[in-house]
Amino acid sequence: MGTKVIAGKTVQVNDEGFMTNPNEWTKDIACEIALQEGIPDLTPAHWKIIEFCRQQGANGGKAPTLRQITTGTGASTKELFTLFPKGPAKKVARISGLGKPEGCV
C-alpha cells in the first residue's frame, strides 16, 4: 500500500489505485478521479450513483456490485455503462473512494 496526491490531498491507496480509507474521500477527489477515468463532468445522475455507493460502503464496508447499484438506484445497466463507460462498478467504486467491488477483475 502507498499514498497518492489527489486534488491536493494525500490519500492512502492500494496497489491498484483504489483508496483504502473512505474517510479521506472528498467531492474534489471524486471529480479528479472521474477526470482521470475519462469522465470530464459529474452530472446529478453521476452523483446519485456515487452517493448510493458511498452509503452502501458506509453500511456494509464494501463497494456495491453492479447488480446492487442497479437495484438500489433504479438505473439500468445500460445507463450505468453510459455514465461510467467500460466497467461501471469498478469506476464508480474508485470515484466513490471505495475498494474494488467483489467479482471485478
Residue pairs with C-beta under 8 A, 6 or more apart in sequence:
1 12
1 13
1 14
1 15
1 20
2 12
2 13
2 15
3 10
3 11
3 12
3 13
4 10
4 11
4 13
4 17
5 11
6 29
6 32
6 33
7 26
7 28
7 29
7 31
7 32
8 28
9 24
9 26
9 28
9 29
11 19
11 21
11 24
11 25
11 29
12 19
12 20
12 21
12 24
13 19
13 20
14 20
14 99
16 100
17 94
18 93
18 94
18 98
18 99
18 100
19 25
19 29
19 94
19 97
19 98
19 99
20 99
22 54
22 57
22 58
22 96
22 97
22 98
24 97
25 54
25 96
25 97
29 97
30 42
30 50
30 95
30 96
30 97
31 42
33 94
33 95
34 40
34 42
34 46
34 95
37 84
37 91
37 94
37 95
38 85
39 46
39 83
39 84
39 85
39 91
39 95
42 50
42 95
43 83
45 75
45 79
45 83
46 83
46 84
48 73
48 75
49 69
49 73
49 75
49 80
49 83
49 84
49 92
50 92
50 95
50 96
52 64
52 69
52 72
52 73
53 63
53 64
53 69
53 92
53 93
53 96
53 98
54 96
54 97
54 98
56 62
56 63
56 64
56 68
56 72
57 63
57 64
57 96
57 97
57 98
62 98
62 99
62 101
62 102
63 89
63 92
63 93
63 96
63 98
63 99
63 100
63 101
64 72
64 89
64 101
65 89
65 101
65 102
65 103
66 77
66 80
66 88
66 89
66 101
69 75
69 80
69 88
69 89
69 92
70 76
70 77
70 80
75 83
77 88
80 88
80 89
80 92
81 88
84 91
84 92
84 95
85 91
87 104
89 101
89 104
90 100
90 101
90 104
93 99
93 100
93 101
93 104
94 100
